[in-house]
Amino acid sequence: MEIKGKIIHVLPLQEGVSKAGNPWKKQEYVLETFDQYPKKVCFEFFGDKVDQNHAQIGDEVVLSFDLESREYNGRWFTSVRGWKLEKAS
């Protein structure tokens, strides 16, 4: 899927080590769409995608992403996981 918008927030980089001892990192951004009624979408890059995709507040971008839902303790959580970020022309 793709969505166009403007970066309005860059959240702090999160890093850690998994139970298996592998390092991980996650970068989250908030994008505001250009629709008549703009929507705000929080999305993330995980692992190697963090280093491959950078954006700053005010950048107009096209985000390619996947939606993913998972269950934890009987509740469902959905994430917007980016895999490519391009500057809009």
Backbone as CSV, one residue per row, in Angstrom:
resi,resn,N_x,N_y,N_z,CA_x,CA_y,CA_z,C_x,C_y,C_z
1,MET,0.835,-1.173,0.000,0.000,0.000,0.000,0.887,1.247,0.000
2,GLU,0.309,2.346,-0.445,1.040,3.616,-0.449,0.154,4.722,0.106
3,ILE,0.812,5.704,0.703,0.113,6.875,1.216,1.044,8.077,1.056
4,LYS,0.463,9.246,0.707,1.241,10.478,0.575,0.908,11.387,1.741
5,GLY,1.910,12.132,2.179,1.672,13.073,3.257,2.926,13.830,3.636
6,LYS,2.816,14.544,4.745,3.899,15.385,5.257,4.281,14.871,6.646
7,ILE,5.585,14.757,6.908,6.064,14.314,8.209,5.841,15.445,9.217
8,ILE,5.109,15.153,10.310,4.839,16.186,11.315,5.515,15.887,12.658
9,HIS,5.939,14.641,12.879,6.675,14.282,14.104,7.677,13.190,13.786
10,VAL,8.844,13.260,14.430,9.833,12.189,14.392,10.030,11.765,15.840
11,LEU,9.624,10.551,16.166,9.733,10.067,17.537,11.144,9.559,17.801
12,PRO,11.538,9.468,19.076,12.897,9.011,19.397,13.153,7.581,18.917
13,LEU,14.395,7.332,18.503,14.823,6.002,18.093,14.754,5.070,19.299
14,GLN,14.218,3.875,19.099,14.150,2.877,20.159,15.081,1.733,19.797
15,GLU,15.882,1.298,20.766,16.819,0.202,20.542,16.780,-0.739,21.728
16,GLY,17.147,-1.992,21.479,17.188,-2.966,22.560,17.821,-4.260,22.095
17,VAL,17.693,-5.266,22.963,18.216,-6.596,22.672,17.092,-7.592,22.926
18,SER,16.859,-8.483,21.964,15.788,-9.471,22.088,16.158,-10.543,23.107
19,LYS,15.184,-11.379,23.465,15.439,-12.488,24.395,16.507,-13.425,23.860
20,ALA,16.597,-13.514,22.535,17.597,-14.377,21.893,18.974,-13.720,21.842
21,GLY,19.077,-12.458,22.295,20.360,-11.762,22.315,20.662,-10.969,21.067
22,ASN,19.681,-10.806,20.202,19.898,-10.048,18.963,19.510,-8.589,19.149
23,PRO,20.378,-7.665,18.712,20.029,-6.243,18.822,18.920,-5.882,17.834
24,TRP,18.076,-4.918,18.194,17.015,-4.442,17.327,16.887,-2.932,17.482
25,LYS,16.259,-2.292,16.477,15.967,-0.859,16.571,14.706,-0.557,15.784
26,LYS,14.018,0.507,16.217,12.757,0.908,15.610,12.679,2.427,15.613
27,GLN,12.279,3.006,14.473,12.095,4.446,14.342,10.650,4.701,13.941
28,GLU,9.964,5.587,14.675,8.576,5.908,14.369,8.456,7.361,13.902
29,TYR,7.522,7.577,12.987,7.219,8.889,12.441,5.708,9.082,12.454
30,VAL,5.267,10.327,12.396,3.846,10.623,12.218,3.711,11.424,10.930
31,LEU,2.833,10.939,10.053,2.584,11.541,8.751,1.156,12.091,8.755
32,GLU,0.981,13.266,8.154,-0.356,13.831,7.993,-0.692,13.826,6.511
33,THR,-1.844,13.242,6.155,-2.224,13.120,4.749,-2.661,14.465,4.182
34,PHE,-2.778,14.521,2.854,-3.188,15.736,2.151,-4.673,15.723,1.808
35,ASP,-5.455,14.839,2.410,-6.880,14.718,2.104,-7.641,15.972,2.517
36,GLN,-8.901,16.061,2.070,-9.753,17.184,2.456,-9.869,17.247,3.982
37,TYR,-9.969,16.076,4.600,-9.960,15.973,6.065,-8.704,15.189,6.438
38,PRO,-7.579,15.887,6.672,-6.299,15.210,6.892,-6.343,14.215,8.054
39,LYS,-5.684,13.096,7.836,-5.553,12.058,8.851,-4.097,11.999,9.290
40,LYS,-3.897,11.658,10.549,-2.543,11.447,11.067,-2.304,9.946,11.181
41,VAL,-1.137,9.490,10.684,-0.798,8.078,10.680,0.585,7.908,11.301
42,CYS,0.659,7.128,12.374,1.947,6.797,12.983,2.447,5.514,12.331
43,PHE,3.675,5.547,11.791,4.247,4.361,11.158,5.649,4.146,11.664
44,GLU,6.173,2.954,11.420,7.499,2.599,11.937,8.346,1.935,10.867
45,PHE,9.652,2.080,11.045,10.640,1.292,10.319,11.350,0.450,11.356
46,PHE,11.641,-0.798,11.008,12.231,-1.726,11.957,13.491,-2.334,11.361
47,GLY,14.502,-2.539,12.186,15.735,-3.201,11.757,16.518,-2.390,10.745
48,ASP,16.944,-3.060,9.654,17.762,-2.417,8.616,17.036,-1.272,7.916
49,LYS,15.711,-1.303,7.893,14.931,-0.251,7.226,15.116,1.108,7.905
50,VAL,15.495,1.120,9.188,15.727,2.382,9.905,16.861,3.150,9.239
51,ASP,17.942,2.447,8.904,19.110,3.097,8.305,18.876,3.466,6.833
52,GLN,17.973,2.766,6.165,17.734,2.989,4.738,16.730,4.104,4.466
53,ASN,15.931,4.486,5.464,14.850,5.452,5.261,14.903,6.536,6.323
54,HIS,15.210,7.752,5.900,15.282,8.882,6.823,14.313,9.975,6.378
55,ALA,13.733,10.665,7.338,12.856,11.795,7.030,12.967,12.814,8.153
56,GLN,12.655,14.052,7.811,12.664,15.143,8.782,11.298,15.793,8.802
57,ILE,11.020,16.499,9.873,9.759,17.217,9.981,9.635,18.179,8.797
58,GLY,8.480,18.164,8.150,8.232,19.026,7.002,8.437,18.356,5.654
59,ASP,9.103,17.193,5.638,9.305,16.481,4.367,7.973,15.973,3.828
60,GLU,7.750,16.176,2.527,6.590,15.594,1.858,7.049,14.277,1.250
61,VAL,6.354,13.192,1.604,6.834,11.854,1.272,5.723,10.967,0.709
62,VAL,6.162,9.880,0.076,5.291,8.783,-0.314,5.790,7.570,0.461
63,LEU,4.924,7.001,1.297,5.280,5.865,2.141,4.695,4.586,1.565
64,SER,5.533,3.578,1.364,5.075,2.230,1.014,5.109,1.426,2.305
65,PHE,4.001,0.750,2.619,3.901,0.102,3.928,3.034,-1.156,3.871
66,ASP,3.129,-1.930,4.936,2.279,-3.089,5.170,1.550,-2.888,6.483
67,LEU,0.314,-3.357,6.546,-0.433,-3.369,7.796,-0.272,-4.746,8.415
68,GLU,-0.078,-4.779,9.728,0.111,-6.052,10.411,-0.619,-6.008,11.741
69,SER,-1.407,-7.040,12.018,-2.103,-7.142,13.303,-1.625,-8.383,14.027
70,ARG,-1.579,-8.292,15.348,-1.183,-9.440,16.165,-1.982,-9.438,17.460
71,GLU,-2.139,-10.616,18.024,-2.908,-10.779,19.250,-1.973,-10.934,20.435
72,TYR,-2.323,-10.290,21.539,-1.554,-10.410,22.776,-2.550,-10.354,23.936
73,ASN,-2.590,-11.417,24.710,-3.485,-11.508,25.874,-4.938,-11.190,25.521
74,GLY,-5.404,-11.712,24.410,-6.793,-11.527,24.029,-7.126,-10.199,23.375
75,ARG,-6.141,-9.330,23.197,-6.355,-8.038,22.536,-5.574,-8.020,21.229
76,TRP,-6.078,-7.255,20.280,-5.428,-7.148,18.975,-4.782,-5.782,18.811
77,PHE,-3.573,-5.792,18.244,-2.808,-4.570,18.017,-2.408,-4.523,16.540
78,THR,-2.533,-3.355,15.927,-2.214,-3.181,14.512,-1.064,-2.193,14.374
79,SER,-0.107,-2.526,13.511,1.005,-1.615,13.251,1.087,-1.320,11.754
80,VAL,1.606,-0.136,11.458,1.855,0.285,10.079,3.367,0.220,9.908
81,ARG,3.834,-0.818,9.221,5.274,-1.047,9.086,5.736,-0.618,7.700
82,GLY,6.525,0.459,7.656,7.043,0.972,6.387,8.161,0.119,5.854
83,TRP,8.267,0.080,4.534,9.400,-0.607,3.917,10.111,0.265,2.880
84,LYS,9.492,1.407,2.512,10.174,2.346,1.617,9.579,3.734,1.794
85,LEU,10.437,4.735,1.839,10.020,6.131,1.984,10.728,6.943,0.902
86,GLU,9.917,7.620,0.072,10.481,8.439,-1.004,10.005,9.870,-0.828
87,LYS,10.868,10.813,-1.152,10.495,12.232,-1.131,9.512,12.474,-2.273
88,ALA,8.419,13.164,-1.988,7.428,13.469,-3.025,7.974,14.551,-3.950
89,SER,7.661,14.444,-5.219,8.169,15.436,-6.169,7.091,16.414,-6.571
